[in-house]
Amino acid sequence: MSNHPHSDRMAKIRSALAALEPDLIELIDESHLHAGHAGAQTGRGHYRLSIRSARFHGLNAVARHRLVYGALGPLMQSDIHALSIDARSLEDD
């Protein structure tokens, strides 16, 4: 891990999402697009997540998002200001 706070934060997010046993995670830090935004002043980041996991099979989008937020737990309060989620099961492709 580097000493850069954003890469450390992304590593923590990826580590937390491992609980969902994903076969694909694409995590993009879009914080720079929100510089000057009131929410960005907290230092928490803006992210776009694409995740694919067998754990999402048979679940609707709301249930999938709940699993993601559950896996991220306290990171939603300490590290993440905004998260755009595309959660798919293996069968969705």
Biopython code that builds the backbone (N, CA, C, O; Angstrom):
import numpy as np
from Bio.PDB.StructureBuilder import StructureBuilder

atoms = [
    (1, "MET", "N", (0.834, -1.175, 0.000)),
    (1, "MET", "CA", (0.000, 0.000, 0.000)),
    (1, "MET", "C", (0.882, 1.242, 0.000)),
    (1, "MET", "O", (1.969, 1.250, 0.576)),
    (2, "SER", "N", (0.400, 2.275, -0.647)),
    (2, "SER", "CA", (1.170, 3.506, -0.671)),
    (2, "SER", "C", (0.793, 4.373, 0.515)),
    (2, "SER", "O", (-0.103, 4.043, 1.292)),
    (3, "ASN", "N", (1.494, 5.486, 0.636)),
    (3, "ASN", "CA", (1.187, 6.430, 1.705)),
    (3, "ASN", "C", (0.146, 7.452, 1.287)),
    (3, "ASN", "O", (-0.185, 8.348, 2.063)),
    (4, "HIS", "N", (-0.374, 7.333, 0.080)),
    (4, "HIS", "CA", (-1.377, 8.262, -0.424)),
    (4, "HIS", "C", (-2.726, 7.921, 0.208)),
    (4, "HIS", "O", (-3.151, 6.767, 0.145)),
    (5, "PRO", "N", (-3.417, 8.904, 0.822)),
    (5, "PRO", "CA", (-4.665, 8.594, 1.527)),
    (5, "PRO", "C", (-5.745, 8.001, 0.631)),
    (5, "PRO", "O", (-6.521, 7.160, 1.083)),
    (6, "HIS", "N", (-5.810, 8.426, -0.639)),
    (6, "HIS", "CA", (-6.850, 7.896, -1.519)),
    (6, "HIS", "C", (-6.588, 6.434, -1.858)),
    (6, "HIS", "O", (-7.530, 5.642, -1.891)),
    (7, "SER", "N", (-5.338, 6.053, -2.111)),
    (7, "SER", "CA", (-5.062, 4.654, -2.434)),
    (7, "SER", "C", (-5.240, 3.774, -1.194)),
    (7, "SER", "O", (-5.675, 2.629, -1.314)),
    (8, "ASP", "N", (-4.915, 4.287, -0.014)),
    (8, "ASP", "CA", (-5.156, 3.540, 1.219)),
    (8, "ASP", "C", (-6.657, 3.325, 1.416)),
    (8, "ASP", "O", (-7.091, 2.241, 1.804)),
    (9, "ARG", "N", (-7.437, 4.363, 1.146)),
    (9, "ARG", "CA", (-8.889, 4.294, 1.284)),
    (9, "ARG", "C", (-9.457, 3.278, 0.294)),
    (9, "ARG", "O", (-10.326, 2.484, 0.653)),
    (10, "MET", "N", (-8.980, 3.299, -0.931)),
    (10, "MET", "CA", (-9.472, 2.350, -1.930)),
    (10, "MET", "C", (-9.113, 0.917, -1.536)),
    (10, "MET", "O", (-9.902, -0.001, -1.761)),
    (11, "ALA", "N", (-7.951, 0.723, -0.961)),
    (11, "ALA", "CA", (-7.554, -0.609, -0.489)),
    (11, "ALA", "C", (-8.485, -1.076, 0.633)),
    (11, "ALA", "O", (-8.857, -2.248, 0.675)),
    (12, "LYS", "N", (-8.863, -0.177, 1.538)),
    (12, "LYS", "CA", (-9.796, -0.533, 2.611)),
    (12, "LYS", "C", (-11.164, -0.904, 2.043)),
    (12, "LYS", "O", (-11.797, -1.848, 2.516)),
    (13, "ILE", "N", (-11.619, -0.171, 1.035)),
    (13, "ILE", "CA", (-12.911, -0.464, 0.408)),
    (13, "ILE", "C", (-12.860, -1.833, -0.263)),
    (13, "ILE", "O", (-13.763, -2.651, -0.081)),
    (14, "ARG", "N", (-11.807, -2.083, -1.037)),
    (14, "ARG", "CA", (-11.666, -3.388, -1.709)),
    (14, "ARG", "C", (-11.622, -4.527, -0.686)),
    (14, "ARG", "O", (-12.232, -5.576, -0.895)),
    (15, "SER", "N", (-10.914, -4.322, 0.396)),
    (15, "SER", "CA", (-10.804, -5.335, 1.433)),
    (15, "SER", "C", (-12.172, -5.637, 2.052)),
    (15, "SER", "O", (-12.510, -6.801, 2.271)),
    (16, "ALA", "N", (-12.953, -4.603, 2.331)),
    (16, "ALA", "CA", (-14.284, -4.790, 2.913)),
    (16, "ALA", "C", (-15.216, -5.515, 1.938)),
    (16, "ALA", "O", (-16.025, -6.346, 2.350)),
    (17, "LEU", "N", (-15.100, -5.200, 0.657)),
    (17, "LEU", "CA", (-15.965, -5.823, -0.354)),
    (17, "LEU", "C", (-15.614, -7.289, -0.593)),
    (17, "LEU", "O", (-16.417, -8.027, -1.164)),
    (18, "ALA", "N", (-14.432, -7.721, -0.166)),
    (18, "ALA", "CA", (-14.034, -9.123, -0.319)),
    (18, "ALA", "C", (-15.012, -10.059, 0.388)),
    (18, "ALA", "O", (-15.122, -11.228, 0.020)),
    (19, "ALA", "N", (-15.718, -9.562, 1.393)),
    (19, "ALA", "CA", (-16.715, -10.368, 2.108)),
    (19, "ALA", "C", (-17.832, -10.845, 1.180)),
    (19, "ALA", "O", (-18.498, -11.838, 1.473)),
    (20, "LEU", "N", (-18.040, -10.147, 0.067)),
    (20, "LEU", "CA", (-19.082, -10.522, -0.892)),
    (20, "LEU", "C", (-18.581, -11.535, -1.919)),
    (20, "LEU", "O", (-19.327, -11.931, -2.815)),
    (21, "GLU", "N", (-17.334, -11.953, -1.794)),
    (21, "GLU", "CA", (-16.724, -12.934, -2.682)),
    (21, "GLU", "C", (-16.912, -12.561, -4.153)),
    (21, "GLU", "O", (-17.384, -13.379, -4.943)),
    (22, "PRO", "N", (-16.544, -11.329, -4.525)),
    (22, "PRO", "CA", (-16.745, -10.890, -5.914)),
    (22, "PRO", "C", (-15.756, -11.550, -6.868)),
    (22, "PRO", "O", (-14.630, -11.873, -6.489)),
    (23, "ASP", "N", (-16.188, -11.743, -8.099)),
    (23, "ASP", "CA", (-15.237, -12.187, -9.116)),
    (23, "ASP", "C", (-14.803, -10.993, -9.957)),
    (23, "ASP", "O", (-13.923, -11.112, -10.809)),
    (24, "LEU", "N", (-15.427, -9.837, -9.712)),
    (24, "LEU", "CA", (-15.032, -8.603, -10.390)),
    (24, "LEU", "C", (-15.306, -7.418, -9.476)),
    (24, "LEU", "O", (-16.392, -7.291, -8.911)),
    (25, "ILE", "N", (-14.312, -6.559, -9.340)),
    (25, "ILE", "CA", (-14.493, -5.266, -8.667)),
    (25, "ILE", "C", (-13.792, -4.226, -9.521)),
    (25, "ILE", "O", (-12.598, -4.339, -9.798)),
    (26, "GLU", "N", (-14.536, -3.219, -9.935)),
    (26, "GLU", "CA", (-13.942, -2.049, -10.574)),
    (26, "GLU", "C", (-14.327, -0.865, -9.707)),
    (26, "GLU", "O", (-15.503, -0.514, -9.600)),
    (27, "LEU", "N", (-13.338, -0.260, -9.095)),
    (27, "LEU", "CA", (-13.556, 0.848, -8.179)),
    (27, "LEU", "C", (-12.825, 2.061, -8.720)),
    (27, "LEU", "O", (-11.610, 2.035, -8.912)),
    (28, "ILE", "N", (-13.580, 3.128, -8.963)),
    (28, "ILE", "CA", (-13.006, 4.346, -9.524)),
    (28, "ILE", "C", (-13.211, 5.484, -8.536)),
    (28, "ILE", "O", (-14.329, 5.738, -8.088)),
    (29, "ASP", "N", (-12.136, 6.158, -8.207)),
    (29, "ASP", "CA", (-12.184, 7.324, -7.324)),
    (29, "ASP", "C", (-12.544, 8.537, -8.173)),
    (29, "ASP", "O", (-11.753, 8.965, -9.013)),
    (30, "GLU", "N", (-13.724, 9.088, -7.957)),
    (30, "GLU", "CA", (-14.186, 10.267, -8.693)),
    (30, "GLU", "C", (-14.169, 11.519, -7.818)),
    (30, "GLU", "O", (-14.814, 12.516, -8.141)),
    (31, "SER", "N", (-13.442, 11.464, -6.728)),
    (31, "SER", "CA", (-13.414, 12.575, -5.777)),
    (31, "SER", "C", (-12.973, 13.876, -6.427)),
    (31, "SER", "O", (-13.489, 14.945, -6.101)),
    (32, "HIS", "N", (-12.012, 13.785, -7.352)),
    (32, "HIS", "CA", (-11.503, 14.993, -8.003)),
    (32, "HIS", "C", (-12.589, 15.715, -8.799)),
    (32, "HIS", "O", (-12.479, 16.917, -9.041)),
    (33, "LEU", "N", (-13.626, 15.002, -9.204)),
    (33, "LEU", "CA", (-14.719, 15.621, -9.954)),
    (33, "LEU", "C", (-15.633, 16.450, -9.056)),
    (33, "LEU", "O", (-16.460, 17.223, -9.541)),
    (34, "HIS", "N", (-15.476, 16.283, -7.751)),
    (34, "HIS", "CA", (-16.362, 16.948, -6.796)),
    (34, "HIS", "C", (-15.630, 17.965, -5.924)),
    (34, "HIS", "O", (-16.148, 18.383, -4.889)),
    (35, "ALA", "N", (-14.443, 18.357, -6.335)),
    (35, "ALA", "CA", (-13.687, 19.363, -5.577)),
    (35, "ALA", "C", (-14.529, 20.624, -5.466)),
    (35, "ALA", "O", (-15.105, 21.086, -6.451)),
    (36, "GLY", "N", (-14.594, 21.169, -4.274)),
    (36, "GLY", "CA", (-15.389, 22.377, -4.047)),
    (36, "GLY", "C", (-16.820, 22.077, -3.652)),
    (36, "GLY", "O", (-17.517, 22.963, -3.157)),
    (37, "HIS", "N", (-17.273, 20.862, -3.856)),
    (37, "HIS", "CA", (-18.618, 20.439, -3.455)),
    (37, "HIS", "C", (-18.669, 20.407, -1.932)),
    (37, "HIS", "O", (-17.700, 20.008, -1.287)),
    (38, "ALA", "N", (-19.777, 20.818, -1.364)),
    (38, "ALA", "CA", (-19.891, 20.890, 0.096)),
    (38, "ALA", "C", (-19.558, 19.554, 0.762)),
    (38, "ALA", "O", (-18.891, 19.533, 1.797)),
    (39, "GLY", "N", (-20.010, 18.449, 0.187)),
    (39, "GLY", "CA", (-19.742, 17.143, 0.767)),
    (39, "GLY", "C", (-18.283, 16.756, 0.705)),
    (39, "GLY", "O", (-17.814, 15.973, 1.531)),
    (40, "ALA", "N", (-17.557, 17.292, -0.260)),
    (40, "ALA", "CA", (-16.137, 16.957, -0.411)),
    (40, "ALA", "C", (-15.293, 17.568, 0.697)),
    (40, "ALA", "O", (-14.166, 17.129, 0.929)),
    (41, "GLN", "N", (-15.819, 18.568, 1.378)),
    (41, "GLN", "CA", (-15.061, 19.234, 2.438)),
    (41, "GLN", "C", (-14.828, 18.331, 3.640)),
    (41, "GLN", "O", (-13.971, 18.627, 4.474)),
    (42, "THR", "N", (-15.572, 17.238, 3.744)),
    (42, "THR", "CA", (-15.389, 16.308, 4.861)),
    (42, "THR", "C", (-14.130, 15.474, 4.685)),
    (42, "THR", "O", (-13.648, 14.861, 5.637)),
    (43, "GLY", "N", (-13.590, 15.451, 3.451)),
    (43, "GLY", "CA", (-12.422, 14.631, 3.174)),
    (43, "GLY", "C", (-12.783, 13.218, 2.757)),
    (43, "GLY", "O", (-11.915, 12.443, 2.354)),
    (44, "ARG", "N", (-14.061, 12.879, 2.852)),
    (44, "ARG", "CA", (-14.508, 11.558, 2.404)),
    (44, "ARG", "C", (-14.626, 11.566, 0.887)),
    (44, "ARG", "O", (-14.807, 12.622, 0.281)),
    (45, "GLY", "N", (-14.524, 10.383, 0.268)),
    (45, "GLY", "CA", (-14.442, 10.306, -1.183)),
    (45, "GLY", "C", (-15.741, 9.989, -1.901)),
    (45, "GLY", "O", (-16.721, 9.539, -1.307)),
    (46, "HIS", "N", (-15.709, 10.242, -3.205)),
    (46, "HIS", "CA", (-16.790, 9.910, -4.140)),
    (46, "HIS", "C", (-16.281, 8.772, -5.027)),
    (46, "HIS", "O", (-15.217, 8.886, -5.634)),
    (47, "TYR", "N", (-17.038, 7.678, -5.100)),
    (47, "TYR", "CA", (-16.582, 6.497, -5.827)),
    (47, "TYR", "C", (-17.660, 5.942, -6.741)),
    (47, "TYR", "O", (-18.857, 6.092, -6.496)),
    (48, "ARG", "N", (-17.191, 5.291, -7.812)),
    (48, "ARG", "CA", (-18.057, 4.527, -8.710)),
    (48, "ARG", "C", (-17.597, 3.081, -8.613)),
    (48, "ARG", "O", (-16.422, 2.772, -8.812)),
    (49, "LEU", "N", (-18.558, 2.188, -8.300)),
    (49, "LEU", "CA", (-18.252, 0.779, -8.089)),
    (49, "LEU", "C", (-19.045, -0.092, -9.056)),
    (49, "LEU", "O", (-20.263, 0.036, -9.173)),
    (50, "SER", "N", (-18.341, -0.970, -9.738)),
    (50, "SER", "CA", (-18.965, -2.069, -10.480)),
    (50, "SER", "C", (-18.489, -3.336, -9.795)),
    (50, "SER", "O", (-17.289, -3.562, -9.641)),
    (51, "ILE", "N", (-19.437, -4.156, -9.388)),
    (51, "ILE", "CA", (-19.095, -5.373, -8.664)),
    (51, "ILE", "C", (-19.980, -6.510, -9.170)),
    (51, "ILE", "O", (-21.174, -6.324, -9.406)),
    (52, "ARG", "N", (-19.380, -7.684, -9.331)),
    (52, "ARG", "CA", (-20.121, -8.865, -9.760)),
    (52, "ARG", "C", (-19.832, -9.983, -8.770)),
    (52, "ARG", "O", (-18.677, -10.267, -8.452)),
    (53, "SER", "N", (-20.902, -10.614, -8.288)),
    (53, "SER", "CA", (-20.751, -11.661, -7.287)),
    (53, "SER", "C", (-21.906, -12.652, -7.386)),
    (53, "SER", "O", (-23.037, -12.272, -7.689)),
    (54, "ALA", "N", (-21.616, -13.905, -7.132)),
    (54, "ALA", "CA", (-22.663, -14.928, -7.063)),
    (54, "ALA", "C", (-23.629, -14.641, -5.915)),
    (54, "ALA", "O", (-24.774, -15.093, -5.938)),
    (55, "ARG", "N", (-23.176, -13.901, -4.922)),
    (55, "ARG", "CA", (-24.026, -13.559, -3.763)),
    (55, "ARG", "C", (-25.235, -12.715, -4.165)),
    (55, "ARG", "O", (-26.213, -12.652, -3.419)),
    (56, "PHE", "N", (-25.185, -12.063, -5.333)),
    (56, "PHE", "CA", (-26.284, -11.211, -5.785)),
    (56, "PHE", "C", (-27.356, -11.982, -6.547)),
    (56, "PHE", "O", (-28.395, -11.415, -6.887)),
    (57, "HIS", "N", (-27.124, -13.263, -6.820)),
    (57, "HIS", "CA", (-28.068, -14.056, -7.619)),
    (57, "HIS", "C", (-29.455, -14.050, -6.982)),
    (57, "HIS", "O", (-29.606, -14.333, -5.793)),
    (58, "GLY", "N", (-30.467, -13.722, -7.790)),
    (58, "GLY", "CA", (-31.854, -13.740, -7.328)),
    (58, "GLY", "C", (-32.276, -12.525, -6.531)),
    (58, "GLY", "O", (-33.427, -12.441, -6.103)),
    (59, "LEU", "N", (-31.370, -11.578, -6.322)),
    (59, "LEU", "CA", (-31.698, -10.376, -5.544)),
    (59, "LEU", "C", (-31.984, -9.199, -6.472)),
    (59, "LEU", "O", (-31.375, -9.072, -7.534)),
    (60, "ASN", "N", (-32.914, -8.342, -6.061)),
    (60, "ASN", "CA", (-33.155, -7.129, -6.837)),
    (60, "ASN", "C", (-32.088, -6.087, -6.505)),
    (60, "ASN", "O", (-31.259, -6.293, -5.619)),
    (61, "ALA", "N", (-32.118, -4.983, -7.217)),
    (61, "ALA", "CA", (-31.080, -3.948, -7.068)),
    (61, "ALA", "C", (-30.997, -3.422, -5.639)),
    (61, "ALA", "O", (-29.899, -3.209, -5.125)),
    (62, "VAL", "N", (-32.132, -3.212, -4.996)),
    (62, "VAL", "CA", (-32.128, -2.681, -3.625)),
    (62, "VAL", "C", (-31.436, -3.660, -2.678)),
    (62, "VAL", "O", (-30.621, -3.254, -1.849)),
    (63, "ALA", "N", (-31.756, -4.938, -2.800)),
    (63, "ALA", "CA", (-31.130, -5.949, -1.932)),
    (63, "ALA", "C", (-29.633, -6.049, -2.204)),
    (63, "ALA", "O", (-28.845, -6.233, -1.276)),
    (64, "ARG", "N", (-29.239, -5.931, -3.462)),
    (64, "ARG", "CA", (-27.813, -5.971, -3.809)),
    (64, "ARG", "C", (-27.081, -4.789, -3.192)),
    (64, "ARG", "O", (-25.991, -4.943, -2.641)),
    (65, "HIS", "N", (-27.684, -3.607, -3.286)),
    (65, "HIS", "CA", (-27.068, -2.410, -2.713)),
    (65, "HIS", "C", (-26.963, -2.529, -1.198)),
    (65, "HIS", "O", (-25.973, -2.099, -0.607)),
    (66, "ARG", "N", (-27.971, -3.107, -0.574)),
    (66, "ARG", "CA", (-27.908, -3.312, 0.887)),
    (66, "ARG", "C", (-26.738, -4.204, 1.268)),
    (66, "ARG", "O", (-26.064, -3.954, 2.268)),
    (67, "LEU", "N", (-26.492, -5.248, 0.473)),
    (67, "LEU", "CA", (-25.337, -6.117, 0.751)),
    (67, "LEU", "C", (-24.030, -5.339, 0.632)),
    (67, "LEU", "O", (-23.128, -5.497, 1.455)),
    (68, "VAL", "N", (-23.934, -4.500, -0.396)),
    (68, "VAL", "CA", (-22.714, -3.695, -0.575)),
    (68, "VAL", "C", (-22.531, -2.753, 0.610)),
    (68, "VAL", "O", (-21.452, -2.691, 1.199)),
    (69, "TYR", "N", (-23.594, -2.017, 0.960)),
    (69, "TYR", "CA", (-23.491, -1.086, 2.083)),
    (69, "TYR", "C", (-23.192, -1.829, 3.382)),
    (69, "TYR", "O", (-22.441, -1.328, 4.220)),
    (70, "GLY", "N", (-23.766, -3.011, 3.559)),
    (70, "GLY", "CA", (-23.489, -3.809, 4.751)),
    (70, "GLY", "C", (-22.028, -4.230, 4.824)),
    (70, "GLY", "O", (-21.422, -4.205, 5.895)),
    (71, "ALA", "N", (-21.465, -4.618, 3.684)),
    (71, "ALA", "CA", (-20.056, -5.019, 3.649)),
    (71, "ALA", "C", (-19.142, -3.832, 3.958)),
    (71, "ALA", "O", (-18.106, -3.989, 4.605)),
    (72, "LEU", "N", (-19.532, -2.658, 3.496)),
    (72, "LEU", "CA", (-18.700, -1.468, 3.710)),
    (72, "LEU", "C", (-18.833, -0.926, 5.130)),
    (72, "LEU", "O", (-17.921, -0.272, 5.636)),
    (73, "GLY", "N", (-19.957, -1.194, 5.765)),
    (73, "GLY", "CA", (-20.177, -0.832, 7.161)),
    (73, "GLY", "C", (-19.714, 0.571, 7.521)),
    (73, "GLY", "O", (-20.164, 1.548, 6.922)),
    (74, "PRO", "N", (-18.808, 0.676, 8.508)),
    (74, "PRO", "CA", (-18.386, 1.985, 9.010)),
    (74, "PRO", "C", (-17.632, 2.836, 7.981)),
    (74, "PRO", "O", (-17.498, 4.045, 8.170)),
    (75, "LEU", "N", (-17.140, 2.230, 6.903)),
    (75, "LEU", "CA", (-16.452, 3.033, 5.878)),
    (75, "LEU", "C", (-17.405, 4.053, 5.247)),
    (75, "LEU", "O", (-16.970, 5.086, 4.738)),
    (76, "MET", "N", (-18.701, 3.755, 5.285)),
    (76, "MET", "CA", (-19.677, 4.695, 4.741)),
    (76, "MET", "C", (-19.727, 5.970, 5.583)),
    (76, "MET", "O", (-20.121, 7.027, 5.091)),
    (77, "GLN", "N", (-19.333, 5.869, 6.841)),
    (77, "GLN", "CA", (-19.335, 7.039, 7.720)),
    (77, "GLN", "C", (-17.979, 7.730, 7.781)),
    (77, "GLN", "O", (-17.901, 8.933, 8.030)),
    (78, "SER", "N", (-16.906, 6.965, 7.553)),
    (78, "SER", "CA", (-15.567, 7.521, 7.755)),
    (78, "SER", "C", (-14.813, 7.845, 6.466)),
    (78, "SER", "O", (-13.993, 8.763, 6.450)),
    (79, "ASP", "N", (-15.076, 7.106, 5.388)),
    (79, "ASP", "CA", (-14.256, 7.235, 4.187)),
    (79, "ASP", "C", (-15.027, 7.565, 2.911)),
    (79, "ASP", "O", (-14.462, 8.132, 1.976)),
    (80, "ILE", "N", (-16.307, 7.215, 2.868)),
    (80, "ILE", "CA", (-17.085, 7.348, 1.635)),
    (80, "ILE", "C", (-18.182, 8.388, 1.814)),
    (80, "ILE", "O", (-19.015, 8.274, 2.713)),
    (81, "HIS", "N", (-18.180, 9.395, 0.961)),
    (81, "HIS", "CA", (-19.253, 10.393, 0.970)),
    (81, "HIS", "C", (-20.351, 9.985, 0.001)),
    (81, "HIS", "O", (-21.535, 10.095, 0.319)),
    (82, "ALA", "N", (-19.960, 9.511, -1.193)),
    (82, "ALA", "CA", (-20.930, 9.113, -2.211)),
    (82, "ALA", "C", (-20.419, 7.868, -2.925)),
    (82, "ALA", "O", (-19.224, 7.717, -3.179)),
    (83, "LEU", "N", (-21.369, 6.975, -3.242)),
    (83, "LEU", "CA", (-21.012, 5.727, -3.905)),
    (83, "LEU", "C", (-22.069, 5.398, -4.952)),
    (83, "LEU", "O", (-23.246, 5.233, -4.632)),
    (84, "SER", "N", (-21.640, 5.307, -6.193)),
    (84, "SER", "CA", (-22.496, 4.869, -7.285)),
    (84, "SER", "C", (-22.232, 3.379, -7.482)),
    (84, "SER", "O", (-21.086, 2.973, -7.674)),
    (85, "ILE", "N", (-23.293, 2.559, -7.435)),
    (85, "ILE", "CA", (-23.119, 1.110, -7.442)),
    (85, "ILE", "C", (-23.780, 0.470, -8.658)),
    (85, "ILE", "O", (-24.941, 0.739, -8.966)),
    (86, "ASP", "N", (-23.020, -0.380, -9.342)),
    (86, "ASP", "CA", (-23.556, -1.278, -10.368)),
    (86, "ASP", "C", (-23.236, -2.678, -9.865)),
    (86, "ASP", "O", (-22.103, -3.141, -10.000)),
    (87, "ALA", "N", (-24.224, -3.356, -9.284)),
    (87, "ALA", "CA", (-24.025, -4.681, -8.695)),
    (87, "ALA", "C", (-24.734, -5.730, -9.541)),
    (87, "ALA", "O", (-25.945, -5.660, -9.751)),
    (88, "ARG", "N", (-23.976, -6.692, -10.018)),
    (88, "ARG", "CA", (-24.514, -7.730, -10.905)),
    (88, "ARG", "C", (-24.176, -9.115, -10.361)),
    (88, "ARG", "O", (-23.183, -9.311, -9.660)),
    (89, "SER", "N", (-25.038, -10.061, -10.711)),
    (89, "SER", "CA", (-24.710, -11.446, -10.390)),
    (89, "SER", "C", (-24.017, -12.052, -11.606)),
    (89, "SER", "O", (-23.997, -11.450, -12.680)),
    (90, "LEU", "N", (-23.463, -13.221, -11.438)),
    (90, "LEU", "CA", (-22.779, -13.890, -12.543)),
    (90, "LEU", "C", (-23.735, -14.165, -13.695)),
    (90, "LEU", "O", (-23.321, -14.205, -14.854)),
    (91, "GLU", "N", (-25.004, -14.352, -13.381)),
    (91, "GLU", "CA", (-26.025, -14.679, -14.381)),
    (91, "GLU", "C", (-26.500, -13.450, -15.169)),
    (91, "GLU", "O", (-27.167, -13.600, -16.193)),
    (92, "ASP", "N", (-26.169, -12.253, -14.709)),
    (92, "ASP", "CA", (-26.642, -11.027, -15.354)),
    (92, "ASP", "C", (-25.966, -10.758, -16.689)),
    (92, "ASP", "O", (-26.516, -10.037, -17.522)),
    (93, "ASP", "N", (-24.793, -11.321, -16.908)),
    (93, "ASP", "CA", (-24.048, -11.006, -18.132)),
    (93, "ASP", "C", (-24.418, -11.870, -19.301)),
    (93, "ASP", "O", (-23.864, -11.707, -20.389)),
]
sb = StructureBuilder()
sb.init_structure("model")
sb.init_model(0)
sb.init_chain("A")
sb.init_seg("    ")
for serial, (resi, resn, name, xyz) in enumerate(atoms, 1):
    if name == "N":
        sb.init_residue(resn, " ", resi, " ")
    sb.init_atom(name, np.array(xyz, "f"), 0.0, 1.0, " ", f" {name:<3s}", serial, name[0])
structure = sb.get_structure()
